[in-house]
Amino acid sequence: MFQTSKVLPYPADFLKEIVADVESYPQFLPWVKAVAIYPNNPEFFEADLTIGYGLLEKTYRSEVFIYSDSVEAKAISNNIFKFLETRWQFTAREDKCCLINLTIDFQLQSQLLQLTVGKMLDDAANKMIAAFEQRAAILWESATQDEYK
């Protein structure tokens, strides 16, 4: 399991929208190659995510739940994962910043891959946080910031 927290200088709702916009992940997460959403509604949807590294590509389906203060994704058991659960928790602060807590827990079907990938999880999760942070900075520049005040 991986857990990290970080304070970002953006409103919680703004950051939650970025995380919930799974369809945009291929634009800024380097290992996400494609996404398909079924059906897309404000509280729940399923997403097929194609992830890849080099020539290796795999697709898996996640159930995505959007709550008032969090976004949670649970992969449906398949030939890649026994389970994969990701939880982004957003806590608004009085200084208009947001405390983000990210938890990723997973187990792969292959024990050999689990041992190999498990060691890379911290690095991948830190890169994921950095990618979302960079995405937030870019989108904040063009956002109508009045709607988040």
C-alpha positions as CSV (number, residue, x, y, z in Angstrom):
1,M,0.0,0.0,0.0
2,F,1.1,3.5,-0.8
3,Q,0.0,6.7,1.1
4,T,1.0,10.3,0.7
5,S,-0.3,13.7,1.6
6,K,0.3,17.1,0.1
7,V,-1.0,20.6,0.5
8,L,-1.7,22.3,-2.8
9,P,-2.6,26.0,-3.3
10,Y,-5.9,25.3,-5.0
11,P,-9.5,24.9,-3.8
12,A,-10.6,21.3,-3.0
13,D,-13.5,21.3,-5.6
14,F,-11.1,22.4,-8.4
15,L,-8.7,19.5,-7.6
16,K,-11.5,17.0,-7.2
17,E,-12.7,17.9,-10.7
18,I,-9.2,17.2,-12.2
19,V,-9.0,13.8,-10.5
20,A,-12.6,12.9,-11.5
21,D,-11.9,13.8,-15.2
22,V,-10.5,10.4,-15.9
23,E,-11.1,10.9,-19.7
24,S,-8.3,13.5,-19.7
25,Y,-5.7,11.2,-18.1
26,P,-4.0,10.3,-21.4
27,Q,-3.2,14.0,-21.8
28,F,-0.9,14.2,-18.7
29,L,-0.3,10.7,-17.2
30,P,2.5,9.2,-19.4
31,W,1.5,5.5,-18.8
32,V,-2.2,6.0,-19.5
33,K,-2.6,5.5,-23.3
34,A,-6.4,5.5,-23.7
35,V,-9.6,5.8,-21.6
36,A,-13.2,4.9,-22.4
37,I,-16.0,6.0,-20.1
38,Y,-19.4,4.1,-19.6
39,P,-21.8,5.9,-18.8
40,N,-20.5,9.2,-17.6
41,N,-22.6,10.7,-14.8
42,P,-21.6,13.0,-11.9
43,E,-21.5,10.3,-9.1
44,F,-20.4,7.0,-10.7
45,F,-19.1,5.6,-14.0
46,E,-16.9,2.8,-15.2
47,A,-13.7,3.5,-17.1
48,D,-11.6,1.3,-19.3
49,L,-8.0,2.4,-18.9
50,T,-5.3,1.3,-21.2
51,I,-1.9,1.5,-19.5
52,G,1.4,0.9,-21.2
53,Y,5.1,1.0,-20.8
54,G,7.2,0.5,-23.9
55,L,5.6,-2.2,-26.0
56,L,3.6,-3.6,-23.2
57,E,-0.1,-2.4,-23.0
58,K,-2.9,-3.7,-20.9
59,T,-6.5,-2.6,-20.4
60,Y,-8.5,-2.9,-17.2
61,R,-11.9,-1.6,-16.0
62,S,-12.4,0.5,-12.9
63,E,-15.5,1.6,-11.1
64,V,-15.2,5.3,-10.2
65,F,-17.2,6.8,-7.4
66,I,-17.3,10.6,-6.9
67,Y,-18.2,11.8,-3.4
68,S,-18.4,15.3,-1.9
69,D,-14.8,15.1,-0.6
70,S,-13.2,12.2,-2.4
71,V,-12.8,10.3,-5.6
72,E,-12.4,6.5,-5.4
73,A,-11.6,4.0,-8.1
74,K,-11.8,0.2,-7.8
75,A,-10.5,-2.0,-10.6
76,I,-12.8,-4.9,-11.5
77,S,-10.8,-8.1,-11.0
78,N,-9.2,-9.2,-14.2
79,N,-6.1,-10.8,-15.6
80,I,-3.9,-7.9,-14.4
81,F,-5.1,-7.1,-10.9
82,K,-6.6,-9.2,-8.1
83,F,-7.5,-5.7,-6.8
84,L,-6.6,-2.1,-7.3
85,E,-8.1,0.6,-5.1
86,T,-7.2,4.3,-5.4
87,R,-8.6,6.9,-3.1
88,W,-8.1,10.7,-3.4
89,Q,-9.3,12.6,-0.3
90,F,-9.7,16.4,-0.5
91,T,-9.7,18.5,2.7
92,A,-10.3,22.2,2.2
93,R,-8.3,24.5,4.5
94,E,-9.1,27.9,5.8
95,D,-6.2,29.4,3.7
96,K,-8.1,28.3,0.5
97,C,-5.5,25.5,0.0
98,C,-6.3,21.8,-0.1
99,L,-4.8,18.9,1.7
100,I,-4.8,15.9,-0.6
101,N,-4.4,12.4,0.8
102,L,-3.7,9.7,-1.8
103,T,-3.9,6.0,-1.0
104,I,-3.2,3.3,-3.5
105,D,-3.6,-0.4,-2.6
106,F,-3.2,-3.2,-5.1
107,Q,-2.3,-6.8,-5.7
108,L,-1.4,-8.2,-9.1
109,Q,-2.5,-11.6,-10.4
110,S,1.2,-12.6,-10.9
111,Q,3.3,-12.9,-7.7
112,L,6.5,-12.3,-9.7
113,L,5.0,-9.0,-11.1
114,Q,3.8,-8.1,-7.7
115,L,7.4,-8.3,-6.3
116,T,8.8,-6.3,-9.2
117,V,6.1,-3.6,-9.5
118,G,5.6,-3.3,-5.8
119,K,9.1,-1.8,-5.6
120,M,8.2,0.8,-8.2
121,L,4.9,1.8,-6.7
122,D,6.3,4.6,-4.5
123,D,8.1,6.2,-7.5
124,A,5.0,5.8,-9.8
125,A,2.7,7.3,-7.1
126,N,5.0,10.3,-6.6
127,K,5.1,10.8,-10.4
128,M,1.3,10.6,-10.4
129,I,1.0,13.3,-7.7
130,A,3.5,15.5,-9.6
131,A,1.5,15.1,-12.9
132,F,-1.8,16.0,-11.2
133,E,0.0,19.0,-9.5
134,Q,1.3,20.2,-12.9
135,R,-2.1,19.7,-14.5
136,A,-3.7,21.8,-11.7
137,A,-1.2,24.6,-12.3
138,I,-1.9,24.7,-16.0
139,L,-5.7,24.5,-15.6
140,W,-5.7,27.1,-12.8
141,E,-4.1,29.6,-15.2
142,S,-7.1,29.3,-17.6
143,A,-9.8,28.6,-15.0
144,T,-12.6,31.0,-14.1
145,Q,-11.2,31.3,-10.6
146,D,-14.3,33.2,-9.3
147,E,-16.3,30.0,-9.4
148,Y,-14.0,28.5,-6.7
149,K,-13.9,31.4,-4.3
